Amino acid sequence: MKFHLPSFLLGYTAGAGSVLLSRHVRPLLVELATSAYRFGDMVMARTAIKQEDLEDLLAEAKARARRATANGHANGHARA
């Protein structure tokens, strides 16, 4: 195999450039990942709050339905 200097220099430059570039890009990637985790945490927190609100609403509706049923049976009204 014959040594080809331009190919060697091109490969060496690409390798060195990727190392230098990665040193500058890494902080940006870390910041992007941090922002993504913060966003995910915010979404999960808001989802939990909304889920609790929905559970409270359903529990209140269930209690009202059972009270209405109990009141109907106590008054002698059979509901279908």
Protein Blocks (a to p, Z undefined) as FASTA:
>chain_A
ZZdfklmmmmmmmmmmmmmmmmmmmmmmmmmmmmmmmmmmmmmmmmmmmmmmmmmmmmmm
mmmmmmmmmmmmmnopacZZ
